[in-house]
Amino acid sequence: MLVKDVMTRKLITVTPDDTLGHAATLLRQFQFHHLPVVQGEPAIFGFTGAVKPLYLEGLLTSQDIDLAVAASGQQPWQERHVQEVMDRSPVCVTPTTSVSAAAQLLVERGLNGLPVVEYEQHEQRTRALLVGLLTRSDLLIALARALGAFEPGMQLLIPFTAGNPTPLARLLLLAAELHVQVRSLVVVPPRNGQPHTATVRLGTINPAPLLMRLQDEGIEYTFPDLALEERRHDNA
């Protein structure tokens, strides 16, 4: 999955000459934590009043404004300009960056958002054309969609050992035989020597035929909520 598949394309931006008071109003109004700073006319949800490219100049965050408020002296912080406090060299990604690489950047750098840019060569100068914004919320929504959370169905947990994925393979074969759609399959790396566990989301609200076949073949399974209760009991 690539950044272009999950990024936000409808942008709210400011210019370097905008005041912090104006930027703070936008952040509060739209409940955002980041504002890309661009040349020329600012954009509200991608509409600038004219079709013009948005070249990235920096990134302004709610934390930048909080620091400006704390450091305000004789000049009211609301009257200061965005260019005085913005990050002029924000970490960026491109539309073809993998989502996993972008997520790693967010975690390792302690960031909440990444501007998405395409680089253009203009008069022997490389310019960053702003095309989107990727936030942690975008990644969480993409993960939920990939797991089929917004579609009807149910989840099963299938334990198996690293050298013997037969239970998982049999589940997939039985699901195909019974025409049960597998919406997603995720295997999380085990911890502390525990066996692998595959989380399988099935596109059915009537799993009884599949569950009976799993029982007949001696394939262990459980449900996420029940597994959580068992772990709580074991830790008590």
Backbone as CSV, one residue per row, in Angstrom:
resi,resn,N_x,N_y,N_z,CA_x,CA_y,CA_z,C_x,C_y,C_z
1,MET,0.845,-1.188,0.000,0.000,0.000,0.000,0.887,1.246,0.000
2,LEU,0.514,2.227,-0.808,1.312,3.436,-0.949,0.628,4.631,-0.274
3,VAL,1.434,5.654,-0.002,0.918,6.849,0.657,-0.243,7.466,-0.119
4,LYS,-0.163,7.458,-1.450,-1.211,8.073,-2.263,-2.566,7.405,-2.063
5,ASP,-2.560,6.164,-1.568,-3.806,5.436,-1.371,-4.540,5.855,-0.100
6,VAL,-3.840,6.485,0.837,-4.455,6.782,2.136,-4.331,8.251,2.553
7,MET,-3.544,9.051,1.831,-3.302,10.432,2.266,-4.546,11.295,2.116
8,THR,-4.556,12.403,2.829,-5.605,13.407,2.706,-5.246,14.343,1.555
9,ARG,-6.172,14.490,0.611,-5.927,15.342,-0.549,-6.579,16.714,-0.402
10,LYS,-7.612,16.805,0.413,-8.296,18.085,0.624,-7.582,18.815,1.752
11,LEU,-6.879,19.870,1.388,-5.943,20.503,2.312,-6.409,21.872,2.783
12,ILE,-6.024,22.172,3.992,-6.128,23.526,4.515,-4.704,24.004,4.742
13,THR,-4.343,25.121,4.147,-2.975,25.611,4.245,-2.972,27.089,4.641
14,VAL,-1.775,27.559,4.983,-1.554,28.985,5.250,-0.317,29.413,4.482
15,THR,-0.086,30.719,4.442,1.107,31.261,3.807,2.065,31.775,4.877
16,PRO,3.326,31.982,4.525,4.283,32.492,5.509,3.873,33.833,6.106
17,ASP,3.120,34.650,5.361,2.748,35.979,5.836,1.464,35.997,6.670
18,ASP,0.774,34.876,6.751,-0.425,34.824,7.601,-0.044,34.979,9.060
19,THR,-0.961,35.472,9.854,-0.698,35.644,11.276,-0.944,34.336,12.029
20,LEU,-0.313,34.216,13.186,-0.542,33.048,14.019,-1.972,33.016,14.533
21,GLY,-2.564,34.195,14.718,-3.957,34.243,15.146,-4.871,33.584,14.117
22,HIS,-4.620,33.880,12.842,-5.411,33.267,11.770,-5.177,31.763,11.728
23,ALA,-3.916,31.342,11.842,-3.594,29.915,11.812,-4.243,29.187,12.985
24,ALA,-4.198,29.807,14.172,-4.801,29.176,15.345,-6.308,29.010,15.164
25,THR,-6.936,29.976,14.527,-8.373,29.880,14.260,-8.682,28.700,13.350
26,LEU,-7.857,28.506,12.307,-8.064,27.382,11.403,-7.874,26.049,12.117
27,LEU,-6.831,25.959,12.933,-6.578,24.717,13.659,-7.740,24.386,14.593
28,ARG,-8.248,25.408,15.258,-9.364,25.190,16.187,-10.650,24.876,15.439
29,GLN,-10.898,25.576,14.352,-12.142,25.401,13.602,-12.252,24.005,12.989
30,PHE,-11.142,23.525,12.428,-11.176,22.240,11.738,-10.604,21.101,12.576
31,GLN,-10.196,21.414,13.819,-9.672,20.407,14.748,-8.486,19.653,14.153
32,PHE,-7.571,20.438,13.564,-6.341,19.885,13.013,-5.187,20.180,13.961
33,HIS,-4.063,19.522,13.698,-2.839,19.773,14.458,-1.705,20.247,13.562
34,HIS,-1.938,20.278,12.235,-0.894,20.671,11.293,-1.482,21.564,10.220
35,LEU,-0.668,22.504,9.761,-1.028,23.345,8.629,0.187,23.450,7.707
36,PRO,0.126,22.890,6.514,1.212,23.113,5.569,1.288,24.595,5.211
37,VAL,2.498,25.085,5.090,2.729,26.489,4.726,3.168,26.515,3.270
38,VAL,2.447,27.285,2.434,2.690,27.267,0.996,2.912,28.674,0.458
39,GLN,3.511,28.725,-0.710,3.659,29.993,-1.422,2.312,30.402,-2.014
40,GLY,2.146,31.704,-2.168,0.968,32.204,-2.876,-0.286,32.166,-2.043
41,GLU,-1.379,31.722,-2.660,-2.674,31.757,-2.012,-2.889,30.515,-1.162
42,PRO,-3.428,30.690,0.052,-3.719,29.528,0.886,-4.895,28.744,0.318
43,ALA,-5.024,27.502,0.735,-6.104,26.642,0.254,-6.996,26.217,1.403
44,ILE,-8.291,26.210,1.138,-9.253,25.650,2.068,-9.876,24.444,1.386
45,PHE,-9.517,23.242,1.878,-9.998,21.999,1.278,-9.722,21.937,-0.222
46,GLY,-8.540,22.437,-0.591,-8.105,22.270,-1.966,-8.593,23.332,-2.920
47,PHE,-9.381,24.299,-2.454,-9.900,25.325,-3.344,-9.236,26.655,-2.997
48,THR,-8.551,27.248,-3.959,-7.813,28.487,-3.715,-8.441,29.687,-4.414
49,GLY,-9.494,29.469,-5.149,-10.079,30.560,-5.922,-9.433,30.665,-7.284
50,ALA,-8.293,30.024,-7.462,-7.600,29.972,-8.745,-6.827,28.669,-8.790
51,VAL,-6.685,28.145,-9.985,-5.977,26.882,-10.115,-4.483,27.171,-10.146
52,LYS,-3.851,27.060,-9.004,-2.427,27.321,-8.906,-1.773,26.207,-8.098
53,PRO,-0.555,25.827,-8.461,0.141,24.812,-7.663,0.499,25.358,-6.287
54,LEU,0.555,24.475,-5.325,0.909,24.843,-3.958,2.309,24.315,-3.672
55,TYR,3.268,25.231,-3.550,4.637,24.835,-3.274,4.906,24.957,-1.781
56,LEU,5.398,23.866,-1.218,5.582,23.792,0.230,6.736,24.673,0.691
57,GLU,6.445,25.484,1.703,7.461,26.341,2.320,7.823,25.847,3.725
58,GLY,6.924,25.130,4.343,7.175,24.671,5.702,5.942,24.022,6.289
59,LEU,6.000,23.767,7.585,4.880,23.144,8.287,4.701,23.835,9.632
60,LEU,3.465,24.175,9.933,3.129,24.804,11.213,2.269,23.829,12.005
61,THR,2.616,23.617,13.264,1.857,22.716,14.112,1.266,23.474,15.289
62,SER,0.310,22.839,15.937,-0.285,23.448,17.130,0.768,23.629,18.216
63,GLN,1.769,22.755,18.264,2.835,22.894,19.249,3.671,24.148,18.978
64,ASP,3.894,24.466,17.707,4.628,25.688,17.365,3.898,26.919,17.914
65,ILE,2.574,26.909,17.786,1.784,28.043,18.285,1.820,28.085,19.805
66,ASP,1.754,26.917,20.454,1.825,26.879,21.920,3.148,27.475,22.411
67,LEU,4.243,27.154,21.719,5.541,27.702,22.106,5.586,29.214,21.894
68,ALA,4.952,29.677,20.806,4.905,31.117,20.547,4.096,31.836,21.612
69,VAL,3.019,31.216,22.060,2.203,31.812,23.130,3.011,31.908,24.417
70,ALA,3.738,30.835,24.737,4.528,30.815,25.967,5.650,31.839,25.944
71,ALA,6.183,32.119,24.740,7.322,33.035,24.620,6.904,34.449,24.249
72,SER,5.597,34.713,24.223,5.134,36.046,23.801,5.591,37.110,24.785
73,GLY,6.042,38.232,24.231,6.494,39.356,25.049,5.612,40.560,24.835
74,GLN,6.218,41.651,24.376,5.449,42.873,24.142,4.514,42.722,22.945
75,GLN,4.956,41.982,21.920,4.111,41.796,20.752,3.157,40.633,20.990
76,PRO,1.852,40.838,20.854,0.897,39.740,21.021,1.219,38.604,20.051
77,TRP,1.134,37.384,20.525,1.491,36.241,19.683,0.589,36.155,18.454
78,GLN,-0.658,36.613,18.584,-1.598,36.542,17.453,-1.127,37.361,16.254
79,GLU,-0.289,38.403,16.513,0.154,39.283,15.441,1.441,38.810,14.771
80,ARG,2.072,37.801,15.363,3.289,37.277,14.745,2.936,36.509,13.473
81,HIS,3.919,36.356,12.591,3.659,35.706,11.319,4.097,34.245,11.337
82,VAL,3.447,33.471,10.506,3.702,32.038,10.448,5.169,31.751,10.174
83,GLN,5.796,32.534,9.290,7.175,32.270,8.902,8.150,32.403,10.072
84,GLU,7.736,33.077,11.148,8.619,33.256,12.300,8.766,31.989,13.131
85,VAL,7.799,31.105,13.086,7.824,29.946,13.983,7.700,28.611,13.251
86,MET,7.418,28.624,11.952,7.168,27.364,11.235,8.452,26.563,11.093
87,ASP,8.306,25.267,10.852,9.422,24.387,10.526,9.682,24.523,9.036
88,ARG,10.862,25.044,8.682,11.170,25.300,7.273,11.672,24.052,6.540
89,SER,11.987,23.016,7.255,12.490,21.786,6.622,11.770,20.572,7.204
90,PRO,10.473,20.500,7.002,9.737,19.359,7.566,10.088,18.057,6.860
91,VAL,9.953,16.965,7.580,10.127,15.649,6.979,8.945,15.402,6.040
92,CYS,9.247,15.018,4.799,8.201,14.820,3.794,8.281,13.406,3.219
93,VAL,7.210,12.989,2.595,7.175,11.754,1.829,6.577,12.064,0.469
94,THR,6.679,11.119,-0.442,6.086,11.278,-1.771,4.876,10.352,-1.892
95,PRO,4.045,10.557,-2.908,2.868,9.679,-3.068,3.224,8.211,-3.242
96,THR,4.424,7.916,-3.722,4.799,6.522,-3.958,5.622,5.929,-2.813
97,THR,5.772,6.663,-1.717,6.379,6.093,-0.517,5.449,5.013,0.033
98,SER,6.005,3.933,0.506,5.168,2.886,1.085,4.589,3.355,2.407
99,VAL,3.399,2.871,2.714,2.748,3.244,3.971,3.578,2.766,5.160
100,SER,4.196,1.603,5.041,5.009,1.090,6.149,6.208,1.995,6.418
101,ALA,6.852,2.505,5.357,7.989,3.414,5.539,7.539,4.732,6.154
102,ALA,6.373,5.239,5.725,5.843,6.479,6.294,5.494,6.293,7.767
103,ALA,4.897,5.155,8.101,4.551,4.877,9.498,5.811,4.803,10.355
104,GLN,6.870,4.215,9.818,8.128,4.133,10.553,8.699,5.526,10.818
105,LEU,8.591,6.415,9.829,9.050,7.791,10.026,8.261,8.482,11.134
106,LEU,6.943,8.317,11.120,6.104,8.955,12.132,6.487,8.494,13.530
107,VAL,6.724,7.191,13.668,7.039,6.646,14.987,8.442,7.042,15.424
108,GLU,9.423,6.851,14.546,10.816,7.106,14.917,11.090,8.578,15.171
109,ARG,10.421,9.462,14.425,10.652,10.897,14.590,9.670,11.532,15.584
110,GLY,8.719,10.768,16.082,7.744,11.316,17.023,6.838,12.347,16.376
111,LEU,6.469,12.123,15.110,5.651,13.076,14.359,4.192,12.618,14.326
112,ASN,3.315,13.568,14.046,1.897,13.249,13.897,1.406,13.416,12.464
113,GLY,2.232,14.026,11.617,1.817,14.233,10.232,3.007,14.448,9.319
114,LEU,2.831,14.100,8.040,3.884,14.251,7.044,3.306,14.898,5.791
115,PRO,3.860,16.019,5.337,3.453,16.554,4.034,3.815,15.573,2.929
116,VAL,2.943,15.469,1.940,3.192,14.602,0.788,3.482,15.510,-0.402
117,VAL,4.646,15.343,-1.012,5.079,16.264,-2.059,5.559,15.508,-3.292
118,GLU,5.516,16.199,-4.403,6.169,15.752,-5.629,7.229,16.797,-5.967
119,TYR,8.421,16.361,-6.309,9.528,17.287,-6.531,9.598,17.684,-8.004
120,GLU,9.766,18.993,-8.228,9.874,19.540,-9.570,11.176,20.311,-9.696
121,GLN,11.762,20.238,-10.888,12.970,21.011,-11.165,12.573,22.297,-11.858
122,HIS,12.929,23.438,-11.252,12.536,24.731,-11.797,13.725,25.690,-11.728
123,GLU,14.249,26.041,-12.904,15.366,26.983,-12.984,16.515,26.562,-12.066
124,GLN,16.952,25.323,-12.246,18.071,24.751,-11.484,17.790,24.708,-9.986
125,ARG,16.512,24.706,-9.644,16.124,24.629,-8.237,15.036,23.572,-8.084
126,THR,15.170,22.728,-7.087,14.163,21.705,-6.818,13.081,22.285,-5.908
127,ARG,11.833,22.181,-6.355,10.705,22.703,-5.589,9.781,21.554,-5.206
128,ALA,9.200,21.660,-4.014,8.317,20.619,-3.502,6.866,21.035,-3.715
129,LEU,6.179,20.346,-4.601,4.774,20.618,-4.885,3.918,19.827,-3.899
130,LEU,3.155,20.519,-3.088,2.322,19.874,-2.079,1.112,19.212,-2.743
131,VAL,0.951,17.908,-2.492,-0.173,17.179,-3.093,-1.047,16.498,-2.044
132,GLY,-0.614,16.500,-0.783,-1.424,15.852,0.242,-0.776,15.957,1.611
133,LEU,-1.427,15.340,2.571,-0.920,15.293,3.941,-1.256,13.920,4.511
134,LEU,-0.287,13.297,5.166,-0.498,11.985,5.780,-0.384,12.135,7.284
135,THR,-1.429,11.737,8.003,-1.435,11.827,9.461,-1.585,10.434,10.072
136,ARG,-1.375,10.368,11.376,-1.566,9.090,12.074,-3.012,8.625,11.959
137,SER,-3.938,9.568,11.955,-5.349,9.199,11.809,-5.601,8.538,10.456
138,ASP,-4.950,9.052,9.403,-5.092,8.443,8.080,-4.615,6.987,8.101
139,LEU,-3.513,6.737,8.813,-2.981,5.380,8.876,-3.906,4.460,9.660
140,LEU,-4.485,4.958,10.737,-5.397,4.134,11.530,-6.651,3.785,10.731
141,ILE,-7.164,4.769,9.988,-8.340,4.504,9.158,-8.008,3.501,8.062
142,ALA,-6.821,3.648,7.451,-6.405,2.713,6.406,-6.256,1.307,6.971
143,LEU,-5.700,1.191,8.182,-5.556,-0.119,8.812,-6.919,-0.741,9.079
144,ALA,-7.842,0.064,9.597,-9.187,-0.445,9.885,-9.866,-0.931,8.607
145,ARG,-9.691,-0.183,7.526,-10.291,-0.604,6.254,-9.648,-1.883,5.734
146,ALA,-8.319,-1.959,5.861,-7.626,-3.156,5.396,-8.071,-4.391,6.173
147,LEU,-8.425,-4.196,7.439,-8.883,-5.300,8.269,-10.370,-5.581,8.103
148,GLY,-11.032,-4.792,7.252,-12.445,-5.017,7.006,-13.352,-4.553,8.129
149,ALA,-12.869,-3.611,8.942,-13.639,-3.199,10.116,-14.927,-2.482,9.756
150,PHE,-15.000,-1.892,8.564,-16.194,-1.140,8.181,-17.179,-1.986,7.370
151,GLU,-16.910,-3.282,7.269,-17.785,-4.164,6.521,-18.315,-5.254,7.439
152,PRO,-19.523,-5.755,7.170,-20.089,-6.801,8.031,-19.233,-8.057,7.995
153,GLY,-19.136,-8.725,9.127,-18.347,-9.936,9.198,-17.969,-10.255,10.625
154,MET,-16.987,-11.121,10.783,-16.526,-11.528,12.110,-15.058,-11.908,12.030
155,GLN,-14.418,-11.987,13.202,-13.000,-12.325,13.272,-12.792,-13.647,13.998
156,LEU,-11.792,-14.380,13.552,-11.327,-15.580,14.223,-9.834,-15.447,14.489
157,LEU,-9.381,-16.007,15.602,-7.960,-16.092,15.902,-7.533,-17.549,15.747
158,ILE,-6.529,-17.775,14.905,-6.043,-19.124,14.634,-4.587,-19.223,15.098
159,PRO,-4.307,-19.975,16.176,-2.913,-20.139,16.610,-2.202,-21.201,15.772
160,PHE,-0.906,-20.994,15.528,-0.108,-21.988,14.818,1.357,-21.741,15.125
161,THR,2.168,-22.766,14.968,3.595,-22.635,15.213,4.301,-22.178,13.947
162,ALA,5.491,-21.625,14.122,6.207,-21.039,12.985,6.488,-22.063,11.896
163,GLY,6.769,-23.310,12.275,7.108,-24.314,11.285,5.928,-25.110,10.765
164,ASN,4.733,-24.778,11.239,3.566,-25.566,10.834,2.332,-24.674,10.678
165,PRO,2.218,-23.993,9.523,1.056,-23.134,9.296,-0.159,-23.897,8.781
166,THR,-0.164,-25.234,8.964,-1.260,-26.054,8.442,-2.634,-25.598,8.920
167,PRO,-2.826,-25.247,10.217,-4.160,-24.815,10.644,-4.675,-23.609,9.863
168,LEU,-3.780,-22.662,9.594,-4.179,-21.480,8.836,-4.497,-21.852,7.391
169,ALA,-3.666,-22.710,6.807,-3.901,-23.134,5.422,-5.229,-23.872,5.298
170,ARG,-5.524,-24.740,6.269,-6.781,-25.483,6.228,-7.974,-24.544,6.369
171,LEU,-7.850,-23.548,7.231,-8.939,-22.578,7.366,-9.235,-21.909,6.030
172,LEU,-8.202,-21.480,5.326,-8.395,-20.806,4.043,-9.027,-21.736,3.017
173,LEU,-8.593,-22.996,3.010,-9.170,-23.959,2.068,-10.635,-24.238,2.382
174,LEU,-10.959,-24.377,3.672,-12.343,-24.627,4.065,-13.226,-23.424,3.751
175,ALA,-12.687,-22.211,3.971,-13.456,-21.006,3.658,-13.770,-20.956,2.168
176,ALA,-12.791,-21.310,1.332,-13.027,-21.321,-0.112,-14.054,-22.385,-0.488
177,GLU,-13.955,-23.535,0.149,-14.893,-24.622,-0.147,-16.323,-24.236,0.218
178,LEU,-16.482,-23.499,1.312,-17.814,-23.119,1.779,-18.252,-21.754,1.244
179,HIS,-17.447,-21.187,0.365,-17.748,-19.888,-0.244,-17.884,-18.778,0.812
180,VAL,-17.001,-18.832,1.791,-16.933,-17.792,2.813,-15.789,-16.855,2.445
181,GLN,-16.080,-15.595,2.269,-15.056,-14.640,1.845,-14.106,-14.306,2.990
182,VAL,-12.812,-14.314,2.700,-11.794,-13.871,3.656,-11.455,-12.424,3.323
183,ARG,-11.875,-11.515,4.183,-11.682,-10.082,3.906,-10.262,-9.634,4.226
184,SER,-9.655,-10.193,5.257,-8.291,-9.809,5.605,-7.665,-10.904,6.450
185,LEU,-6.332,-10.916,6.440,-5.575,-11.874,7.240,-4.316,-11.183,7.729
186,VAL,-4.128,-11.156,9.035,-2.965,-10.497,9.623,-2.307,-11.450,10.602
187,VAL,-0.978,-11.593,10.478,-0.207,-12.403,11.415,0.768,-11.483,12.127
188,VAL,0.593,-11.358,13.432,1.450,-10.487,14.229,2.633,-11.292,14.745
189,PRO,3.861,-10.752,14.673,5.022,-11.484,15.198,4.808,-11.876,16.656
190,PRO,5.145,-13.122,17.010,4.916,-13.578,18.385,5.882,-12.941,19.372
191,ARG,5.480,-12.947,20.637,6.332,-12.419,21.700,6.510,-13.475,22.783
192,ASN,7.683,-13.447,23.410,7.966,-14.302,24.563,7.722,-15.775,24.264
193,GLY,8.095,-16.196,23.053,7.988,-17.598,22.729,6.583,-18.105,22.480
194,GLN,5.622,-17.225,22.432,4.256,-17.650,22.175,4.093,-18.051,20.709
195,PRO,3.110,-18.919,20.400,2.900,-19.292,18.995,2.348,-18.127,18.196
196,HIS,2.508,-18.229,16.900,1.905,-17.235,16.019,0.385,-17.270,16.166
197,THR,-0.229,-16.124,15.947,-1.683,-16.057,15.918,-2.102,-15.268,14.695
198,ALA,-2.929,-15.887,13.868,-3.450,-15.214,12.682,-4.832,-14.665,13.000
199,THR,-5.030,-13.387,12.703,-6.344,-12.774,12.836,-6.996,-12.768,11.462
200,VAL,-8.069,-13.527,11.333,-8.735,-13.688,10.046,-10.128,-13.059,10.134
201,ARG,-10.395,-12.119,9.248,-11.728,-11.517,9.203,-12.510,-12.146,8.058
202,LEU,-13.661,-12.703,8.411,-14.504,-13.408,7.459,-15.696,-12.547,7.074
203,GLY,-16.028,-12.581,5.813,-17.157,-11.795,5.328,-18.461,-12.554,5.446
204,THR,-18.795,-12.955,6.664,-20.051,-13.660,6.893,-20.543,-13.365,8.307
205,ILE,-21.852,-13.401,8.474,-22.431,-13.271,9.818,-23.034,-14.604,10.257
206,ASN,-22.810,-15.636,9.453,-23.270,-16.980,9.786,-22.100,-17.945,9.650
207,PRO,-21.194,-17.974,10.632,-19.977,-18.784,10.513,-20.169,-20.231,10.938
208,ALA,-21.378,-20.632,11.351,-21.578,-21.964,11.931,-21.039,-23.099,11.054
209,PRO,-21.336,-23.126,9.734,-20.811,-24.240,8.922,-19.286,-24.319,8.935
210,LEU,-18.625,-23.168,8.853,-17.162,-23.164,8.862,-16.638,-23.589,10.225
211,LEU,-17.238,-23.122,11.297,-16.778,-23.470,12.641,-16.936,-24.967,12.897
212,MET,-18.006,-25.547,12.395,-18.207,-26.986,12.565,-17.123,-27.769,11.839
213,ARG,-16.744,-27.318,10.646,-15.686,-28.011,9.903,-14.344,-27.865,10.615
214,LEU,-14.092,-26.708,11.188,-12.845,-26.516,11.938,-12.797,-27.456,13.141
215,GLN,-13.912,-27.595,13.830,-13.974,-28.497,14.977,-13.773,-29.943,14.551
216,ASP,-14.370,-30.318,13.431,-14.226,-31.694,12.942,-12.770,-32.025,12.644
217,GLU,-12.007,-31.025,12.184,-10.606,-31.260,11.827,-9.659,-30.965,12.985
218,GLY,-10.218,-30.627,14.143,-9.384,-30.378,15.315,-8.560,-29.114,15.230
219,ILE,-9.010,-28.154,14.466,-8.290,-26.880,14.326,-8.766,-25.919,15.413
220,GLU,-7.820,-25.474,16.224,-8.168,-24.562,17.314,-8.484,-23.176,16.773
221,TYR,-9.432,-22.528,17.404,-9.769,-21.143,17.066,-10.413,-20.509,18.278
222,THR,-10.414,-19.220,18.293,-11.128,-18.475,19.327,-11.532,-17.141,18.734
223,PHE,-12.242,-16.360,19.536,-12.693,-15.056,19.089,-11.904,-13.979,19.824
224,PRO,-11.669,-12.829,19.212,-10.838,-11.791,19.852,-11.286,-11.414,21.244
225,ASP,-12.575,-11.224,21.455,-13.052,-10.809,22.772,-12.803,-11.885,23.813
226,LEU,-13.031,-13.152,23.440,-12.798,-14.239,24.372,-11.320,-14.364,24.701
227,ALA,-10.468,-14.161,23.684,-9.027,-14.229,23.927,-8.589,-13.144,24.889
228,LEU,-9.190,-11.963,24.760,-8.841,-10.864,25.650,-9.230,-11.189,27.078
229,GLU,-10.407,-11.780,27.253,-10.854,-12.132,28.596,-9.950,-13.200,29.205
230,GLU,-9.471,-14.159,28.372,-8.585,-15.195,28.881,-7.255,-14.592,29.336
231,ARG,-6.731,-13.648,28.601,-5.466,-13.025,28.981,-5.634,-12.242,30.277
232,ARG,-6.773,-11.556,30.399,-7.019,-10.825,31.644,-7.086,-11.759,32.829
233,HIS,-7.710,-12.945,32.600,-7.812,-13.931,33.686,-6.442,-14.465,34.049
234,ASP,-5.603,-14.747,33.028,-4.270,-15.284,33.298,-3.397,-14.277,34.023
235,ASN,-3.603,-12.982,33.771,-2.796,-11.957,34.416,-3.298,-11.568,35.791
236,ALA,-4.472,-12.050,36.143,-5.053,-11.683,37.452,-4.302,-12.364,38.589
